[in-house]
Amino acid sequence: MKALRETYAAIRDMRYHPISQFASGEHMVFVGELQWSLGLPDGLIVDTRMPFVVRLQVRNGKVLEHQDTADYKPFVVALHAARAKAARSGTTSPQPVAPAAPAAKSGG
């Protein structure tokens, strides 16, 4: 729970930009882009926009399954660029980049 609190507390702004959506039976798919800004513990701020897909399974008005899938490559590229810029300006030291987390999957 601590990691969840700290991670989401670091998100400064988040907006979903829908591109398309469709339904097939109980399943709904929403395709778009997630634009977000993350404040890192060292004070660095990373802004990015990445592909984001949400899939829901709904039966009798209740969500049975919810899956978010994201392409974190644009975030990793933005993170590297922000760290390089900060290192050049001397505002922070370069830090290693951890691998992107797998897509979250949760039941409803």
DSSP file (Angstrom, degrees, kcal/mol; ACC not computed):
  #  RESIDUE AA STRUCTURE BP1 BP2  ACC     N-H-->O    O-->H-N    N-H-->O    O-->H-N    TCO  KAPPA ALPHA  PHI   PSI    X-CA   Y-CA   Z-CA
    1    1 A M     >        0   0    0      0, 0.0     4,-2.6     0, 0.0     5,-0.2   0.000 360.0 360.0 360.0 -36.1    0.0    0.0    0.0
    2    2 A K  H  >  +     0   0    0      1,-0.2     4,-2.6     2,-0.2     5,-0.2   0.928 360.0  48.6 -60.1 -46.1    2.9    2.4    0.8
    3    3 A A  H  > S+     0   0    0      1,-0.2     4,-2.7     2,-0.2     5,-0.2   0.901 111.4  50.4 -62.1 -41.3    4.3    2.0   -2.8
    4    4 A L  H  > S+     0   0    0      2,-0.2     4,-2.5     1,-0.2     5,-0.3   0.931 111.8  47.5 -61.7 -46.6    0.9    2.7   -4.3
    5    5 A R  H  X S+     0   0    0     -4,-2.6     4,-1.8     1,-0.2    -2,-0.2   0.925 115.5  44.7 -60.1 -46.4    0.4    5.8   -2.1
    6    6 A E  H  X S+     0   0    0     -4,-2.6     4,-0.9     2,-0.2    -2,-0.2   0.886 114.1  48.9 -69.3 -39.1    3.8    7.1   -3.0
    7    7 A T  H >< S+     0   0    0     -4,-2.7     3,-0.7    -5,-0.2     4,-0.4   0.956 115.6  41.6 -66.1 -50.2    3.6    6.4   -6.7
    8    8 A Y  H >< S+     0   0    0     -4,-2.5     3,-0.9     1,-0.2    -1,-0.2   0.804 109.1  59.8 -71.0 -27.1    0.2    8.0   -7.2
    9    9 A A  H 3< S+     0   0    0     -4,-1.8    -1,-0.2    -5,-0.3    -2,-0.2   0.776  99.4  59.5 -67.3 -24.9    1.1   10.9   -5.0
   10   10 A A  T << S+     0   0    0     -4,-0.9    29,-3.2    -3,-0.7     2,-0.6   0.623  80.2 100.3 -79.6 -13.3    3.9   11.7   -7.4
   11   11 A I  E <   -A   38   0A   0     -3,-0.9    27,-0.2    -4,-0.4     3,-0.1  -0.648  48.9-178.3 -76.9 118.4    1.5   12.1  -10.3
   12   12 A R  E     -     0   0A   0     25,-2.9     2,-0.3    -2,-0.6    -1,-0.2   0.790  66.5  -1.0 -88.2 -31.4    1.0   15.8  -10.8
   13   13 A D  E     -A   37   0A   0     24,-1.1    24,-2.3     2,-0.0     2,-0.3  -0.976  60.1-176.2-158.8 145.3   -1.5   15.7  -13.6
   14   14 A M  E     +A   36   0A   0     -2,-0.3     2,-0.4    22,-0.2    22,-0.2  -0.955   5.6 172.5-151.3 129.4   -3.2   13.0  -15.7
   15   15 A R  E     -A   35   0A   0     20,-2.9    20,-3.1    -2,-0.3     2,-0.5  -1.000  21.3-143.3-138.7 139.6   -5.6   13.3  -18.6
   16   16 A Y  E     -A   34   0A   0     -2,-0.4    18,-0.2    18,-0.2    -2,-0.0  -0.885   9.4-161.8-102.9 130.4   -7.1   10.7  -20.9
   17   17 A H  E     -A   33   0A   0     16,-3.2    16,-2.1    -2,-0.5     2,-0.1  -0.908  16.9-143.2-112.8 102.5   -7.5   11.6  -24.6
   18   18 A P  E     +A   32   0A   0      0, 0.0    14,-0.3     0, 0.0     3,-0.1  -0.361  26.8 170.3 -69.0 143.0  -10.0    9.2  -26.3
   19   19 A I  E     -     0   0A   0     12,-3.1     2,-0.3     1,-0.5    13,-0.2   0.688  64.7 -17.8-114.3 -48.2   -9.3    8.1  -29.9
   20   20 A S  E     -A   31   0A   0     11,-2.1    11,-3.1     2,-0.0    -1,-0.5  -0.977  53.4-169.6-155.1 165.6  -11.9    5.3  -30.4
   21   21 A Q  E     +A   30   0A   0     -2,-0.3     2,-0.3     9,-0.2     9,-0.2  -0.985   6.6 174.1-155.5 153.6  -14.1    2.9  -28.6
   22   22 A F  E     -A   29   0A   0      7,-2.1     7,-2.9    -2,-0.3     2,-0.4  -0.985  16.9-142.5-156.7 161.4  -16.2   -0.1  -29.4
   23   23 A A  E     -A   28   0A   0     -2,-0.3     2,-0.3     5,-0.2     5,-0.2  -0.963  10.5-177.7-127.9 145.9  -18.3   -2.8  -27.7
   24   24 A S  E >   -A   27   0A   0      3,-3.0     3,-2.1    -2,-0.4     2,-0.3  -0.865  65.8 -55.0-142.8 104.9  -18.7   -6.5  -28.5
   25   25 A G  T 3  S-     0   0    0     -2,-0.3    -1,-0.0     1,-0.3    33,-0.0  -0.468 124.1 -12.2  62.6-124.4  -21.1   -8.3  -26.3
   26   26 A E  T 3  S+     0   0    0     -2,-0.3    32,-2.9    -3,-0.1     2,-0.4   0.508 121.0  91.3 -83.6  -5.6  -20.1   -7.8  -22.6
   27   27 A H  E <   -AB  24  57A   0     -3,-2.1    -3,-3.0    30,-0.2     2,-0.4  -0.763  51.5-173.8-103.1 136.6  -16.7   -6.4  -23.6
   28   28 A M  E     -AB  23  56A   0     28,-2.7    28,-2.7    -2,-0.4     2,-0.4  -0.981   5.0-163.4-125.6 139.2  -15.9   -2.7  -24.1
   29   29 A V  E     -AB  22  55A   0     -7,-2.9    -7,-2.1    -2,-0.4     2,-0.5  -0.984   3.2-169.0-126.4 132.2  -12.6   -1.3  -25.4
   30   30 A F  E     -AB  21  54A   0     24,-2.8    24,-2.6    -2,-0.4     2,-0.5  -0.984   6.8-167.0-122.0 121.6  -11.4    2.3  -25.1
   31   31 A V  E     +AB  20  53A   0    -11,-3.1   -12,-3.1    -2,-0.5   -11,-2.1  -0.915  31.5 109.6-112.0 131.7   -8.4    3.3  -27.1
   32   32 A G  E     -AB  18  52A   0     20,-2.3    20,-2.8    -2,-0.5     2,-0.4  -0.882  59.0 -79.0-167.9-159.8   -6.6    6.6  -26.4
   33   33 A E  E     -AB  17  51A   0    -16,-2.1   -16,-3.2    -2,-0.3     2,-0.6  -0.980  26.4-142.9-128.1 141.7   -3.6    8.4  -25.1
   34   34 A L  E     -AB  16  50A   0     16,-3.0    16,-2.2    -2,-0.4     2,-0.5  -0.915  13.5-165.7-105.1 119.4   -2.7    9.1  -21.5
   35   35 A Q  E     +AB  15  49A   0    -20,-3.1   -20,-2.9    -2,-0.6     2,-0.3  -0.917  23.6 158.1-104.8 124.9   -1.0   12.4  -20.9
   36   36 A W  E     -AB  14  48A   0     12,-2.7    12,-2.6    -2,-0.5     2,-0.4  -0.978  35.2-143.8-150.0 160.6    0.6   12.7  -17.5
   37   37 A S  E     -AB  13  47A   0    -24,-2.3   -25,-2.9    -2,-0.3   -24,-1.1  -0.993  17.5-164.9-127.9 129.0    3.2   14.5  -15.4
   38   38 A L  E     -AB  11  46A   0      8,-2.8     8,-2.7    -2,-0.4     2,-0.6  -0.964  10.4-150.4-121.6 127.3    5.2   12.7  -12.8
   39   39 A G  E     - B   0  45A   0    -29,-3.2     6,-0.2    -2,-0.5     5,-0.1  -0.861  20.2-149.7 -94.3 117.3    7.3   14.3  -10.0
   40   40 A L    >   -     0   0    0      4,-3.4     3,-2.4    -2,-0.6    -2,-0.0  -0.472  26.2-107.9 -85.9 158.8   10.2   12.1   -9.1
   41   41 A P  T 3  S+     0   0    0      0, 0.0    -1,-0.1     0, 0.0    -2,-0.0   0.779 118.5  59.0 -56.7 -28.3   11.8   12.1   -5.6
   42   42 A D  T 3  S-     0   0    0      2,-0.1     3,-0.1     1,-0.1    51,-0.1   0.418 123.4-103.1 -83.3   4.7   14.9   13.9   -6.8
   43   43 A G  S <  S+     0   0    0     -3,-2.4     2,-0.1     1,-0.3    -1,-0.1   0.290  77.5 137.4  95.2 -10.0   12.7   16.8   -8.0
   44   44 A L        -     0   0    0     -5,-0.1    -4,-3.4     1,-0.0     2,-0.5  -0.460  41.9-149.9 -70.1 140.5   12.8   16.0  -11.7
   45   45 A I  E     -B   39   0A   0     -6,-0.2     2,-0.5    -2,-0.1    -6,-0.2  -0.961   7.9-163.7-115.1 129.5    9.4   16.3  -13.5
   46   46 A V  E     -B   38   0A   0     -8,-2.7    -8,-2.8    -2,-0.5     2,-0.4  -0.958   2.4-168.2-116.8 121.7    8.7   14.0  -16.4
   47   47 A D  E     +B   37   0A   0     -2,-0.5     2,-0.3   -10,-0.2   -10,-0.2  -0.907  20.0 157.1-107.3 135.2    5.8   14.9  -18.8
   48   48 A T  E     -B   36   0A   0    -12,-2.6   -12,-2.7    -2,-0.4     2,-0.4  -0.979  33.5-150.2-152.7 163.4    4.7   12.3  -21.3
   49   49 A R  E     +B   35   0A   0     -2,-0.3   -14,-0.2   -14,-0.2    -2,-0.0  -0.985  28.7 172.3-137.4 126.0    1.9   11.1  -23.5
   50   50 A M  E     -B   34   0A   0    -16,-2.2   -16,-3.0    -2,-0.4    22,-0.1  -0.947  39.3 -89.3-139.1 153.9    1.6    7.4  -24.3
   51   51 A P  E     -B   33   0A   0      0, 0.0    20,-1.9     0, 0.0     2,-0.4  -0.353  46.9-176.4 -60.6 139.6   -0.8    5.0  -26.0
   52   52 A F  E     -BC  32  70A   0    -20,-2.8   -20,-2.3    18,-0.2     2,-0.4  -0.986  11.5-171.2-147.0 128.4   -3.4    3.6  -23.5
   53   53 A V  E     -BC  31  69A   0     16,-3.0    16,-2.8    -2,-0.4     2,-0.4  -0.978   4.0-164.5-124.6 133.4   -6.1    0.9  -23.9
   54   54 A V  E     -BC  30  68A   0    -24,-2.6   -24,-2.8    -2,-0.4     2,-0.5  -0.966   3.9-169.1-117.4 131.4   -8.8    0.1  -21.4
   55   55 A R  E     -BC  29  67A   0     12,-2.8    12,-2.5    -2,-0.4     2,-0.4  -0.983   6.4-176.5-121.6 129.6  -10.8   -3.1  -21.6
   56   56 A L  E     -BC  28  66A   0    -28,-2.7   -28,-2.7    -2,-0.5     2,-0.5  -0.940  17.6-155.8-122.3 145.3  -13.9   -3.7  -19.5
   57   57 A Q  E     -BC  27  65A   0      8,-2.4     7,-3.4    -2,-0.4     8,-1.3  -0.990  22.3-175.4-115.8 122.1  -16.2   -6.7  -19.2
   58   58 A V  E     + C   0  63A   0    -32,-2.9     2,-0.4    -2,-0.5     5,-0.2  -0.961  10.6 174.9-124.1 132.2  -19.6   -5.6  -17.9
   59   59 A R  E >  S- C   0  62A   0      3,-2.5     3,-1.8    -2,-0.4    -2,-0.0  -0.992  73.3  -9.4-137.2 129.4  -22.6   -7.8  -17.0
   60   60 A N  T 3  S-     0   0    0     -2,-0.4    -1,-0.1     1,-0.3     3,-0.1   0.857 129.5 -54.7  53.3  38.9  -25.9   -6.6  -15.5
   61   61 A G  T 3  S+     0   0    0      1,-0.2     2,-0.4     0, 0.0    -1,-0.3   0.543 115.7 111.9  77.9   6.4  -24.4   -3.2  -15.0
   62   62 A K  E <   -C   59   0A   0     -3,-1.8    -3,-2.5     0, 0.0     2,-0.6  -0.926  69.9-122.5-117.5 139.1  -21.4   -4.4  -13.0
   63   63 A V  E     +C   58   0A   0     -2,-0.4    -5,-0.3    -5,-0.2     3,-0.1  -0.676  29.5 175.8 -77.7 117.8  -17.8   -4.4  -14.0
   64   64 A L  E     +     0   0A   0     -7,-3.4    44,-1.5    -2,-0.6     2,-0.3   0.793  68.8  13.1 -90.3 -34.1  -16.5   -8.0  -13.9
   65   65 A E  E     -CD  57 107A   0     -8,-1.3    -8,-2.4    42,-0.3     2,-0.4  -0.999  58.9-173.0-147.4 143.0  -13.1   -7.3  -15.3
   66   66 A H  E     +CD  56 106A   0     40,-2.1    40,-2.2    -2,-0.3     2,-0.4  -0.992   8.2 178.0-137.6 125.8  -11.0   -4.2  -15.9
   67   67 A Q  E     -CD  55 105A   0    -12,-2.5   -12,-2.8    -2,-0.4     2,-0.4  -0.990  10.4-164.3-134.2 127.0   -7.6   -4.2  -17.7
   68   68 A D  E     -C   54   0A   0     36,-1.5     2,-0.4    -2,-0.4   -14,-0.2  -0.914   8.4-173.0-105.3 133.9   -5.4   -1.3  -18.5
   69   69 A T  E     +C   53   0A   0    -16,-2.8   -16,-3.0    -2,-0.4     2,-0.3  -0.997   7.9 176.9-129.0 130.0   -2.7   -1.7  -21.1
   70   70 A A  E     -C   52   0A   0     -2,-0.4     2,-0.8   -18,-0.2   -18,-0.2  -0.955  32.4-131.8-134.5 150.7   -0.1    1.0  -21.8
   71   71 A D        -     0   0    0    -20,-1.9     4,-0.3    -2,-0.3    -2,-0.0  -0.898  22.7-174.9 -98.9 106.9    3.0    1.5  -23.9
   72   72 A Y     >  +     0   0    0     -2,-0.8     4,-2.4     1,-0.2     3,-0.3   0.451  58.8  97.2 -84.4  -0.8    5.6    2.9  -21.5
   73   73 A K  H  > S+     0   0    0      1,-0.2     4,-2.6     2,-0.2     5,-0.2   0.919  81.4  52.1 -57.9 -45.2    8.2    3.5  -24.1
   74   74 A P  H  > S+     0   0    0      0, 0.0     4,-2.3     0, 0.0    -1,-0.2   0.876 110.4  50.4 -58.9 -34.6    7.3    7.2  -24.6
   75   75 A F  H  > S+     0   0    0     -4,-0.3     4,-2.8    -3,-0.3    -2,-0.2   0.932 109.9  48.8 -65.9 -45.2    7.7    7.6  -20.8
   76   76 A V  H  X S+     0   0    0     -4,-2.4     4,-2.6     2,-0.2     5,-0.2   0.907 112.1  49.2 -62.7 -41.3   11.1    5.9  -20.7
   77   77 A V  H  X S+     0   0    0     -4,-2.6     4,-2.3    -5,-0.2    -1,-0.2   0.930 113.2  46.8 -62.0 -45.6   12.3    8.1  -23.6
   78   78 A A  H  X S+     0   0    0     -4,-2.3     4,-2.5    -5,-0.2    -2,-0.2   0.875 111.4  52.1 -64.6 -37.5   11.0   11.3  -21.8
   79   79 A L  H  X S+     0   0    0     -4,-2.8     4,-2.6     2,-0.2     5,-0.2   0.936 110.3  47.3 -63.9 -47.4   12.6   10.2  -18.6
   80   80 A H  H  X S+     0   0    0     -4,-2.6     4,-2.5     1,-0.2    -2,-0.2   0.921 113.6  48.9 -59.4 -44.0   16.0    9.7  -20.2
   81   81 A A  H  X S+     0   0    0     -4,-2.3     4,-2.4     2,-0.2    -2,-0.2   0.905 112.0  48.1 -63.9 -42.1   15.7   13.1  -22.0
   82   82 A A  H  X S+     0   0    0     -4,-2.5     4,-2.4     2,-0.2    -1,-0.2   0.902 112.9  47.9 -66.3 -41.0   14.7   14.8  -18.7
   83   83 A R  H  X S+     0   0    0     -4,-2.6     4,-2.5     2,-0.2    -2,-0.2   0.911 112.4  49.2 -65.7 -41.1   17.6   13.2  -16.8
   84   84 A A  H  X S+     0   0    0     -4,-2.5     4,-2.4    -5,-0.2    -2,-0.2   0.917 112.1  48.2 -64.0 -42.8   20.1   14.1  -19.6
   85   85 A K  H  X S+     0   0    0     -4,-2.4     4,-2.0     1,-0.2     6,-0.2   0.915 112.9  48.1 -63.1 -43.2   18.9   17.7  -19.6
   86   86 A A  H  X>S+     0   0    0     -4,-2.4     5,-1.7     1,-0.2     4,-1.0   0.893 111.1  50.6 -64.8 -39.4   19.1   17.9  -15.8
   87   87 A A  H  <5S+     0   0    0     -4,-2.5     3,-0.3     1,-0.2    -2,-0.2   0.907 110.2  49.9 -65.6 -41.2   22.6   16.4  -15.9
   88   88 A R  H  <5S+     0   0    0     -4,-2.4    -1,-0.2     1,-0.2    -2,-0.2   0.874 114.4  44.1 -64.2 -37.0   23.7   18.9  -18.5
   89   89 A S  H  <5S-     0   0    0     -4,-2.0    -1,-0.2    -5,-0.2    -2,-0.2   0.598 109.2-125.5 -85.3  -9.7   22.4   21.8  -16.5
   90   90 A G  T  <5S+     0   0    0     -4,-1.0    -3,-0.2    -3,-0.3    -4,-0.1   0.654  74.2 123.5  77.8  15.4   23.8   20.5  -13.3
   91   91 A T  S   <S+     0   0    0     -5,-1.7     2,-0.3     1,-0.2    -4,-0.2   0.731  80.4   1.5 -82.2 -21.6   20.5   20.5  -11.4
   92   92 A T  S    S-     0   0    0     -6,-0.9    -2,-0.2    -9,-0.1    -1,-0.2  -0.984  78.1-104.7-158.7 156.1   20.5   16.8  -10.6
   93   93 A S        -     0   0    0     -2,-0.3    -6,-0.1    -3,-0.1    -7,-0.1  -0.600  45.8 -97.9 -85.0 147.8   22.8   13.8  -11.0
   94   94 A P        -     0   0    0      0, 0.0    -1,-0.1     0, 0.0   -10,-0.0  -0.366  43.8-165.2 -62.2 141.5   22.0   11.2  -13.6
   95   95 A Q        -     0   0    0     -3,-0.0   -12,-0.1    -2,-0.0    -3,-0.0  -0.937  25.0 -98.3-128.2 151.4   20.2    8.2  -12.1
   96   96 A P        -     0   0    0      0, 0.0     2,-0.5     0, 0.0    -1,-0.0  -0.309  35.9-124.6 -65.9 152.9   19.6    4.7  -13.5
   97   97 A V        -     0   0    0      3,-0.0     3,-0.1   -21,-0.0   -21,-0.0  -0.879  18.2-138.4-102.1 126.0   16.2    4.0  -15.0
   98   98 A A        -     0   0    0     -2,-0.5     3,-0.1     1,-0.1     0, 0.0  -0.488  34.3 -93.4 -76.7 151.7   14.2    1.1  -13.7
   99   99 A P        -     0   0    0      0, 0.0    -1,-0.1     0, 0.0     2,-0.0  -0.314  51.3 -92.6 -62.8 150.6   12.4   -1.1  -16.2
  100  100 A A        -     0   0    0      1,-0.1   -27,-0.0    -3,-0.1    -3,-0.0  -0.318  43.0-110.1 -64.0 145.5    8.7   -0.2  -16.8
  101  101 A A        -     0   0    0      1,-0.1   -29,-0.1    -3,-0.1    -1,-0.1  -0.436  36.9-102.3 -73.8 150.0    6.1   -1.9  -14.7
  102  102 A P        -     0   0    0      0, 0.0    -1,-0.1     0, 0.0   -33,-0.0  -0.284  52.0 -78.3 -67.5 160.9    3.9   -4.5  -16.4
  103  103 A A        -     0   0    0    -33,-0.1     2,-0.2     1,-0.1   -34,-0.1  -0.295  51.3-114.2 -59.8 141.0    0.3   -3.5  -17.2
  104  104 A A        -     0   0    0     -3,-0.1   -36,-1.5   -36,-0.1     2,-0.4  -0.529  31.5-171.7 -77.9 144.2   -2.1   -3.5  -14.2
  105  105 A K  E     +D   67   0A   0     -2,-0.2     2,-0.3   -38,-0.2   -38,-0.2  -0.993   9.9 167.9-137.5 129.7   -4.9   -6.0  -14.2
  106  106 A S  E     -D   66   0A   0    -40,-2.2   -40,-2.1    -2,-0.4     2,-0.2  -0.988  29.5-125.7-142.7 151.3   -7.7   -6.0  -11.7
  107  107 A G  E      D   65   0A   0     -2,-0.3   -42,-0.3   -42,-0.2   -43,-0.1  -0.587 360.0 360.0 -90.2 158.5  -11.0   -7.6  -11.2
  108  108 A G              0   0    0    -44,-1.5   -45,-0.2    -2,-0.2   -43,-0.2   0.429 360.0 360.0-103.8 360.0  -14.2   -5.6  -10.6
